[in-house]
Amino acid sequence: MPQGEERRRHPRIRLEGRAVGRATVLAEFRVVGLWENGGTLELPLPLALGSLCDLTLSLGPGSVDLKARVVQVEAVTDGETGYRVNVDFLTMDSDDQALLQAFLDREGRGSP
């Protein structure tokens, strides 16, 4: 094959940003802080500030599904790798809201 000849089966076209998309990333995270309308998550990768994300929080006997917005992102600085991401909860159905509130009530009683 002569040098410079395209070897790919399908040629690539450079768009230079003329098309956009959305990526959905499934990543495990730890919940390090939680309140009625938001939380702090630790993830191995940063999420884009202002981005929307679908979260599933495993809260003891049940899980809560919700949509959230990323409001703060910072690298973990205590000798570990990863990122602390603060989110504001945007939407959650009433059953999930009740489960979250019950979890917060239980955990709050056990906190110093």
C-alpha angles and dihedrals in degrees: 000000000000117000115269094021115133110255097181119105089225118033118231120236119210110228100175092212098313089129127048136194146170128250124210112205123193108207133160115238141179121233107226098169133019136182136163097278104023150002149205117249131190114217135171090234134038123253119218115264109253094017123135120235138183111228134191113200116197103214109179110277095014145019133238123217117202146149118243141179122228108238103168136018127185136161116253107253104186096094096281130102124242140060138280110223123190116206135187115217112236108175134014130153120246095255091053090045090054091048091050092048092049090050092049091048091051094045093044091057090054096048122097 
